[in-house]
Amino acid sequence: MSAAAAVAPAVVAVVPEGLFAEFFSDADEARLRAAAERLGGEFVRVDRLDEVDASAARVVITSWGAPPFDETVLATLPALELVAHTGATVKFFATDALFDRGVRVTQAGAGMARSVAEVSLAFTLALLHRVPEMHEAVRAGGWYDAEAVGAQHELLGAPIAVIGASRTGRAYLELLRALGAEPLLVDPTITAAAAEELGAALVPLDEALRRARIVAVHAPTLPETHHLIGGAELALMPDGAGLVNTARSWLVDEQALLTELRSGRLRAAIDVFDEEPLPADSPFRRVPGVLLTPHRAAGTTEGRLRQGRIVADELDAFSAGEPLVHAVDRSQLSTMG
């Protein structure tokens, strides 16, 4: 048993040491310790919840890979009042039993929005300027071939479809507006006036797909958004258009997309996949001109620290008896990835 198991902390961070260092600056770690003192106990970090006697813990801080807070886990946490998640979705651990107990849940997804939006912008610019094709050609010993590369475009004045006015979708829209794009927003949950306030024209999905040079998906994971972009939708996109996905693979039919990519009619930049890590024999690895990254769009130093700062802010509020800014209730689980 570790030395940590000898204490009965008020706040337990179940976050691996390396990841904890990414999330929490020295100052924010000090804030966690101060919050624990205000809650009548100590702060401890562990890799697994079973490494510590958490019977007095009022707060558990979680990261990716946290187990479901089922009756068995909750039995070891009789004093639990708050679960503060360093990531975005809490769907994988937030059970009915947790909410039935009256435990509050909060998450730090807002800290990830800017990072993911910047990668979406980088993908957008890369596809508009044909960077993947030219990179591959030069690496292979070639040079500029206008016919092979295809038309290059600026972002200025370009019609860009944004599918979903999520936190990340809104951050992406802000960047598009700053660089002079013409955003087309698809989101059935907002009005045309609200879209205009975001600097975008609200249009139906089919219209956005027909008009856009780049289609970027930022919609939530819902039953109705599964394969929102399928074969019929991809067929609406103009020749040479590009698809950007830094959100969820759930939203795009990968097989239909592969068919279009193999034909050379469409292009793509993708950070999320149905199977991760991406298998070595995945056809995505062999399709030319496709930009791939390993689900790291949210992995910036600044974004990670922003996530930790949000958690520290929430613990400050909780320990002071103030409202939580990033609370999640049971009804919101259905809209999370």
ABEGO torsion letter per residue (X at the ends): XBAAAABBBABBBBBBAAAAAAABBAAAAAAAAAAAAAAGBBBBBBABAAABBAAABABBBBBBGBBBBBAAAAAABAABABBBBABBBAAAABBAAAAAAGBBBBBAAAAAAAAAAAAAAAAAAAAAAGAAAAAAAAAAGBBBBAAAAEBBBBABGBBBBBBEBBAAAAAAAAAAAAAGBBBBBBBAABBAAAAAAAGBBBBBAAAAAAABABBBBABBBBAAABGABBAAAAAABBBGBBBBBABBAAABBAAAAAAAAAAGABBBBBABBABOBBBAABAAAABBGBBBBBGAAAABAAAAAAAAAAAAAAAAAAAAGBBBAABBBAAAAAABX
